[in-house]
Amino acid sequence: ALEALSTFAPPGVVHGHGPVVTLDHRETNAYLAMNFFLGRNEPVRWTADGTIVIESPYVENEGRAANLATQFGVAVHLKPQPPPRPLYEIRTMPKVAVYESWVPNMDAGWTRFVLDRYQIPHAVVHNSDVRQGRLHDRFDTLILPSQTSSGILHGTREGETIQDRNLGMITSTQRPEFAGGIGLKGLNEIEQFVREGGTLLALDQAADMV
């Protein structure tokens, strides 16, 4: 008989021997493990080829490294020496914002689901938050989920005639606080965010705007 499983946890495995604990960035669960250590305020190092180097009392011996592999369902690679390539240190979790317009957008929900799945803390920003400006003071990364440029810039305007799947053409009666989009003011603020060093991720259709 078949038994339904609510979750599927891939088995963890340990390769090699040595005091240096590394993960492969091509393995998605490696990001779960990496974010776990960043959440403990412990830095994580990357090499130029994407090898993730973990230095923490949590994995101070091979037995604990095996526990890490099981905990996150990830392949842990033990090495006798640190990788010879340059190391780039990640000290803290990035401050991430996900833009959500007041126009229903399934991709925004899926984007937040992925961030939750990989335990990446994030804030949700709406039109007024973007227009407020000073985005780089609050966030390192801004994600625009897939949405048309018109939907992001203008949203649904009060009194606009729109197509409803069930009712056909109707006149919008959107409450004022939920009408409109980021507008040109918001677009200029996003440009300023990037100029100040912020990272902008525009997914699929949203890339047309930038």
C-alpha positions as CSV (number, residue, x, y, z in Angstrom):
1,A,0.0,0.0,0.0
2,L,1.1,3.6,-0.7
3,E,1.5,6.0,2.1
4,A,1.2,9.8,1.5
5,L,4.1,11.8,2.7
6,S,3.6,15.4,3.7
7,T,7.2,16.3,3.1
8,F,10.1,14.8,1.1
9,A,13.5,15.3,2.7
10,P,16.5,14.4,0.5
11,P,19.1,12.4,2.3
12,G,22.2,14.2,3.4
13,V,25.7,12.9,2.6
14,V,29.2,13.7,3.6
15,H,32.2,13.4,1.2
16,G,35.8,13.4,2.2
17,H,37.6,14.1,5.4
18,G,39.1,17.1,7.0
19,P,38.4,20.2,9.1
20,V,37.1,22.5,6.3
21,V,33.4,22.2,5.7
22,T,32.2,23.2,2.2
23,L,28.9,23.1,0.2
24,D,28.2,23.3,-3.5
25,H,26.2,26.4,-4.5
26,R,24.6,24.4,-7.3
27,E,22.6,22.4,-4.7
28,T,19.5,24.4,-3.7
29,N,19.4,23.1,-0.1
30,A,22.9,24.6,0.3
31,Y,21.1,28.0,0.5
32,L,19.0,26.8,3.4
33,A,22.1,25.8,5.3
34,M,23.9,29.1,4.4
35,N,21.0,31.2,5.5
36,F,20.9,29.2,8.8
37,F,24.4,30.3,9.6
38,L,23.8,33.9,8.6
39,G,20.8,33.8,10.9
40,R,23.2,32.8,13.7
41,N,25.2,36.0,12.8
42,E,28.1,33.8,11.6
43,P,29.8,34.8,8.3
44,V,29.8,32.5,5.3
45,R,32.5,32.6,2.7
46,W,32.3,31.9,-1.1
47,T,35.1,31.2,-3.5
48,A,35.2,32.5,-7.1
49,D,33.9,29.2,-8.4
50,G,30.9,29.2,-6.0
51,T,32.2,26.8,-3.3
52,I,30.5,27.8,0.0
53,V,32.9,27.6,3.0
54,I,31.3,27.2,6.5
55,E,33.4,28.1,9.6
56,S,31.3,27.6,12.8
57,P,31.4,25.7,16.1
58,Y,28.1,24.1,14.8
59,V,30.2,22.0,12.5
60,E,33.4,21.7,14.6
61,N,33.9,18.0,13.8
62,E,33.0,15.4,11.3
63,G,30.1,14.1,13.4
64,R,28.5,17.6,13.5
65,A,29.1,18.0,9.8
66,A,27.1,14.8,9.2
67,N,24.3,16.2,11.4
68,L,24.3,19.3,9.1
69,A,24.0,17.1,6.0
70,T,21.0,15.3,7.5
71,Q,19.4,18.5,8.9
72,F,19.3,20.2,5.5
73,G,19.4,17.2,3.1
74,V,22.6,18.5,1.6
75,A,25.9,17.2,0.4
76,V,28.7,18.3,2.7
77,H,32.3,18.2,1.3
78,L,35.1,18.0,3.9
79,K,38.5,19.1,2.8
80,P,41.9,19.1,4.6
81,Q,42.7,22.6,3.5
82,P,40.7,25.7,2.6
83,P,40.1,26.3,-1.1
84,P,43.1,28.2,-2.7
85,R,40.8,30.6,-4.6
86,P,39.9,34.0,-3.3
87,L,37.2,34.1,-0.6
88,Y,34.3,36.5,-0.5
89,E,32.7,36.9,2.9
90,I,29.0,37.3,3.4
91,R,28.4,38.7,6.9
92,T,24.7,39.4,7.1
93,M,21.4,38.6,5.5
94,P,20.5,41.1,2.7
95,K,17.6,43.4,3.4
96,V,15.2,42.4,0.7
97,A,11.9,44.1,-0.4
98,V,9.3,42.6,-2.7
99,Y,7.1,45.0,-4.5
100,E,3.3,44.2,-4.5
101,S,0.9,46.4,-6.4
102,W,-2.8,46.5,-5.6
103,V,-3.5,44.7,-8.9
104,P,-3.8,41.0,-8.1
105,N,-0.6,39.3,-9.1
106,M,0.0,35.6,-8.6
107,D,3.7,35.9,-9.4
108,A,4.2,38.1,-6.3
109,G,2.8,35.4,-4.1
110,W,5.1,32.7,-5.7
111,T,8.1,35.0,-5.3
112,R,7.4,35.4,-1.6
113,F,6.8,31.7,-1.3
114,V,10.3,31.0,-2.7
115,L,11.9,33.5,-0.2
116,D,10.0,31.9,2.7
117,R,11.0,28.4,1.5
118,Y,14.7,29.4,1.6
119,Q,14.3,31.4,4.9
120,I,15.2,34.8,3.4
121,P,13.6,37.5,5.5
122,H,11.9,40.2,3.4
123,A,9.5,43.1,3.6
124,V,6.6,43.8,1.3
125,V,6.4,47.3,-0.2
126,H,3.5,48.9,-2.0
127,N,3.1,51.9,-4.3
128,S,3.4,54.6,-1.5
129,D,6.4,52.9,0.0
130,V,8.2,53.1,-3.4
131,R,7.2,56.7,-4.0
132,Q,8.4,57.6,-0.5
133,G,11.9,57.2,-1.7
134,R,15.2,56.6,0.2
135,L,14.8,52.9,-0.7
136,H,18.5,52.2,-0.3
137,D,18.4,53.4,3.3
138,R,16.0,50.6,4.0
139,F,16.9,47.8,1.6
140,D,19.8,46.2,-0.3
141,T,17.6,44.4,-2.9
142,L,14.3,45.2,-4.5
143,I,12.4,42.5,-6.3
144,L,9.8,43.3,-8.9
145,P,7.7,40.2,-9.6
146,S,6.5,39.6,-13.1
147,Q,3.9,42.2,-14.0
148,T,3.2,44.5,-17.0
149,S,4.8,47.9,-17.0
150,S,1.3,49.4,-17.0
151,G,0.3,47.4,-14.0
152,I,3.3,48.6,-12.0
153,L,3.2,52.2,-13.2
154,H,-0.5,52.9,-13.2
155,G,-2.3,49.9,-11.5
156,T,-6.0,50.1,-11.7
157,R,-7.2,53.7,-11.9
158,E,-10.5,54.9,-10.4
159,G,-13.2,54.9,-13.0
160,E,-11.2,53.0,-15.5
161,T,-13.0,50.4,-17.6
162,I,-11.5,47.0,-17.2
163,Q,-12.2,43.5,-18.4
164,D,-13.6,41.1,-15.7
165,R,-13.5,37.4,-16.5
166,N,-17.0,36.8,-15.3
167,L,-18.8,40.1,-15.7
168,G,-17.2,41.4,-18.9
169,M,-16.4,45.1,-19.2
170,I,-17.0,46.9,-15.9
171,T,-16.1,50.3,-14.4
172,S,-13.5,50.1,-11.6
173,T,-14.7,51.3,-8.2
174,Q,-11.3,50.9,-6.6
175,R,-10.9,52.7,-3.2
176,P,-8.6,55.7,-3.6
177,E,-5.8,54.3,-1.4
178,F,-5.7,51.2,-3.6
179,A,-5.8,53.0,-7.0
180,G,-2.9,53.8,-9.3
181,G,0.7,52.5,-9.3
182,I,4.1,53.7,-8.5
183,G,3.9,56.4,-11.2
184,L,6.9,58.3,-12.6
185,K,7.8,59.4,-9.1
186,G,8.2,55.8,-8.0
187,L,10.1,54.9,-11.2
188,N,12.6,57.7,-10.5
189,E,13.0,56.4,-6.9
190,I,13.8,52.9,-8.2
191,E,16.4,54.4,-10.6
192,Q,17.9,56.4,-7.6
193,F,18.0,53.2,-5.6
194,V,20.1,51.5,-8.3
195,R,22.4,54.5,-8.7
196,E,23.1,54.4,-4.9
197,G,24.2,50.7,-5.2
198,G,21.0,48.8,-4.6
199,T,20.3,45.6,-6.4
200,L,17.2,45.5,-8.6
201,L,15.7,42.1,-9.7
202,A,13.0,42.6,-12.3
203,L,11.4,39.2,-13.1
204,D,10.0,38.4,-16.6
205,Q,7.5,41.1,-17.7
206,A,8.7,43.5,-15.1
207,A,12.0,43.7,-16.9
208,D,10.3,45.6,-19.8
209,M,9.9,48.6,-17.5
210,V,13.6,48.8,-16.7
